Amino acid sequence: MENTERDAEAQIRALIERWANAVQQQDLETIIADHATDLVMFDVPPPNELRGIEAYRDSWGPFFEHFKRGGVFAIERLDVTAGDRVAFATALLRCGTREELEKDPATRLRLTVGLRKEDDLWIIAHEHHSYPYKPD
């Protein structure tokens, strides 16, 4: 792996870790930083598809209610693949209230992030959040 690829992967890893820490801290400005204005997000709760930074910003209020009940949002695994101008990352996160995680300790939120480089900075252009399908 070349140094430029390692540098890009390290920059992206730091960006995603900063984002996840901001989610846990409910720091909205840091959450939306490093995102494209034309962001597309596929999410678990409705609306399942969001377009644009304002819709993304507005989606966080209801999620923050989660933390009032002891919510956890922590990366367990993060893998990054970066090219010169585009990259993607996949992650597994512990996401839920302590009670939810105790009831189903193996469940992980799956995250896929698509990034592009603009003005020599990596920005998130796409987020996809999902949980494994579990038939009742």
VOTIZA-555931 format. One record per residue: x, z negated, y of N, C-alpha, C in turn. Coordinates in steps of 0.05 Angstrom, whole numbers, padded with zeros to 5 digits, always signed. Atoms other than C-alpha are relative to their C-alpha. Layout:
BEGIN
XZYXZYXZY ...
REM end
This chain:
BEGIN
+00017+00000-00024+00000+00000+00000+00018+00000+00025 -00016-00002-00024+00028+00019+00068-00006-00023+00019 +00004+00022-00020+00037-00031+00125-00025+00004+00017 +00023-00005-00017-00017+00003+00167-00026-00007-00015 +00023+00008+00016-00067-00006+00110-00003-00030-00003 +00000+00030+00002-00047-00079+00101-00008-00012+00027 +00008+00010-00026-00053-00090+00176-00030+00004+00005 +00028-00005-00003-00122-00058+00177-00017-00019-00017 +00014+00018+00017-00145-00099+00118+00001-00029+00010 -00003+00027-00011-00119-00163+00150-00018-00003+00025 +00017+00001-00024-00154-00147+00216-00030-00001-00008 +00028-00001+00008-00220-00132+00180-00007-00027-00013 +00005+00026+00013-00214-00195+00137-00004-00022+00021 +00003+00020-00022-00204-00237+00200-00026+00004+00015 +00025-00005-00014-00263-00203+00234-00024-00011-00016 +00022+00009+00016-00310-00217+00176+00000-00030-00004 -00001+00030+00002-00286-00289+00167-00009-00013+00026 +00009+00010-00026-00296-00300+00242-00030+00002+00002 +00029-00004+00000-00366-00272+00236-00014-00020-00017 +00012+00019+00018-00383-00316+00176+00001-00028+00011 -00002+00026-00013-00357-00378+00211-00019-00003+00023 +00019+00000-00022-00398-00360+00272-00029-00004-00010 +00027+00004+00012-00460-00355+00228-00004-00029-00007 +00002+00028+00007-00447-00424+00200-00003-00018+00024 +00001+00016-00025-00438-00450+00271-00023+00007+00018 +00022-00010-00016-00498-00412+00297+00009+00009+00028 -00012-00010-00025-00455-00380+00351-00007+00030+00003 +00011-00027-00002-00496-00318+00368+00018+00020+00013 -00017-00019-00014-00447-00287+00416+00023+00010-00018 -00021-00008+00018-00391-00288+00365-00011+00015-00024 +00013-00015+00022-00439-00264+00310-00002+00030+00008 +00005-00028-00007-00456-00201+00349+00024+00015+00010 -00025-00013-00009-00386-00189+00376+00011+00017-00024 -00013-00018+00021-00348-00134+00338-00021+00016-00015 +00020-00018+00012-00413-00097+00322-00006+00024+00018 +00006-00024-00014-00431-00027+00342-00028-00002+00013 +00027+00000-00013-00489-00017+00391-00020+00015-00017 +00019-00015+00017-00519+00032+00341+00000-00010-00029 +00000+00014+00027-00512-00017+00282-00025+00006-00016 +00022-00001+00019-00556-00007+00221+00004-00023-00019 -00002+00022+00019-00572-00068+00178-00023+00001-00019 +00020+00004+00021-00610-00074+00113+00002-00029-00008 +00000+00029+00003-00631-00146+00104-00019-00009-00022 +00017+00011+00021-00665-00191+00054-00028-00006+00012 +00026+00005-00010-00722-00218+00097-00010+00022+00018 +00010-00021-00018-00768-00171+00135+00007-00007+00029 +00000-00028+00008-00757-00130+00173+00025+00007-00015 -00022-00006+00018-00713-00102+00118+00020+00020+00012 -00018-00019-00013-00683-00049+00163+00000-00004+00030 -00003+00004-00029-00657-00061+00234+00019+00021+00010 -00017-00020-00013-00627-00010+00281+00005-00009+00029 -00008+00007-00027-00588-00027+00344+00008-00029+00003 -00011+00027-00004-00552-00088+00370-00021-00020+00009 +00021+00019-00010-00613-00118+00404-00017-00010-00023 +00016+00008+00024-00654-00118+00339+00017-00018-00017 -00018+00017+00015-00594-00148+00304+00002-00028+00013 -00001+00025-00014-00588-00202+00357-00026-00016-00005 +00026+00013+00003-00662-00218+00352-00005-00011-00028 +00005+00008+00028-00659-00225+00276+00012-00028-00007 -00014+00024+00007-00615-00287+00278-00016-00026+00005 +00015+00024-00006-00664-00337+00309-00014-00012-00024 +00013+00011+00024-00707-00344+00246+00020-00010-00021 -00020+00009+00019-00644-00349+00203+00012-00027+00007 -00011+00026-00009-00618-00407+00244-00017-00023-00008 +00018+00021+00010-00679-00447+00222+00010-00011-00027 -00011+00007+00026-00645-00448+00154+00020-00023+00003 -00021+00021-00004-00589-00492+00182-00012-00027+00007 +00013+00025-00006-00638-00544+00206-00007-00015-00026 +00006+00012+00026-00651-00556+00132+00026-00003-00017 -00026+00004+00014-00576-00562+00114+00010+00026-00012 -00009-00026+00011-00561-00488+00105+00030+00003-00001 -00029-00006+00005-00494-00463+00079+00003+00030+00002 -00006-00028-00002-00463-00396+00095+00031+00002-00002 -00029+00001+00004-00393-00390+00065+00009+00022-00019 -00011-00022+00017-00352-00332+00038+00014-00012-00024 -00015+00007+00024-00329-00341-00034+00020+00021-00008 -00019-00022+00007-00298-00273-00045-00004+00022+00020 +00001-00021-00020-00281-00218+00004+00020+00021-00008 -00018-00022+00006-00252-00150-00014-00003+00021+00022 +00000-00019-00022-00232-00099+00039+00015+00025-00009 -00013-00026+00004-00215-00025+00033+00000+00014+00027 -00002-00011-00027-00190+00008+00097+00015+00027-00001 -00014-00025-00006-00171+00079+00117+00009-00001+00029 -00009-00001-00027-00147+00103+00184-00022-00006+00020 +00022+00002-00020-00215+00105+00219-00025-00013-00011 +00024+00013+00012-00267+00077+00170+00010-00019-00022 -00006+00020+00021-00269+00019+00122-00026-00012-00010 +00023+00016+00010-00316-00022+00079+00011-00025-00012 -00006+00025+00012-00317-00092+00054-00024-00009-00016 +00021+00013+00016-00356-00128+00000+00007-00029-00002 -00004+00029+00002-00366-00202-00005-00023-00013-00015 +00020+00018+00012-00402-00256-00043+00001-00026+00017 +00002+00024-00017-00427-00315-00002-00019-00020-00012 +00019+00021+00006-00458-00382-00016-00018-00001+00024 +00019-00001-00022-00521-00377+00026-00026-00013-00009 +00024+00014+00007-00578-00427+00022+00001-00028+00009 -00001+00028-00006-00598-00497+00034+00014-00014-00024 -00013+00014+00021-00563-00550-00007-00018-00003-00024 +00019+00002+00022-00626-00559-00048-00003+00026-00016 +00001-00026+00013-00631-00484-00062+00024+00005-00017 -00024-00005+00014-00559-00481-00083+00003-00019-00024 +00000+00018+00023-00566-00542-00128-00019+00010-00022 +00020-00010+00019-00628-00511-00161+00011+00025-00015 -00011-00025+00012-00592-00444-00173+00029+00004+00010 -00027+00000-00010-00517-00455-00164+00015+00026-00003 -00015-00025+00004-00496-00386-00188-00008+00022+00019 +00009-00022-00018-00536-00345-00138+00018+00003+00024 -00017-00006-00023-00495-00311-00085-00013+00023+00016 +00007-00022-00018-00513-00269-00025+00021+00022-00003 -00019-00022+00001-00482-00200-00032+00001+00013+00027 -00004-00012-00026-00454-00169+00031+00017+00025-00002 -00016-00024-00003-00430-00099+00043+00001+00007+00030 -00004-00006-00028-00402-00081+00111+00015+00027+00002 -00013-00026-00007-00384-00011+00137+00011-00003+00028 -00013+00003-00026-00335-00009+00194+00012+00027+00009 -00014-00023-00011-00306+00044+00240+00018-00010+00023 -00020+00008-00021-00248+00042+00288-00007+00015+00026 +00006-00011-00027-00264+00052+00362+00020-00012+00019 -00020+00010-00019-00210+00047+00415+00020-00019-00013 -00019+00016+00015-00163+00019+00363-00010-00028-00009 +00012+00025+00010-00211-00038+00346-00020+00006-00022 +00020-00003+00022-00251-00046+00282-00026-00012+00010 +00027+00011-00006-00326-00054+00293-00018+00005-00025 +00019-00002+00022-00382-00065+00243-00023+00019+00008 +00021-00020-00005-00429-00005+00241-00023-00003-00019 +00021+00003+00020-00469-00025+00179+00004-00026-00014 +00000+00024+00017-00487-00090+00144-00023+00004-00020 +00021+00000+00021-00526-00095+00079+00002-00027-00015 +00001+00026+00013-00547-00163+00052-00020+00003-00023 +00019+00000+00022-00580-00172-00016+00006-00023-00019 -00002+00020+00022-00592-00220-00073-00005+00015-00026 +00006-00012+00026-00592-00203-00147-00030-00002-00006 +00028+00000+00008-00661-00185-00173-00003-00019-00024 +00006+00019+00021-00689-00242-00215-00029+00001-00006 +00029-00001+00007-00755-00226-00249-00010-00028-00007 +00012+00027+00006-00801-00287-00252-00010-00001-00028 
REM end
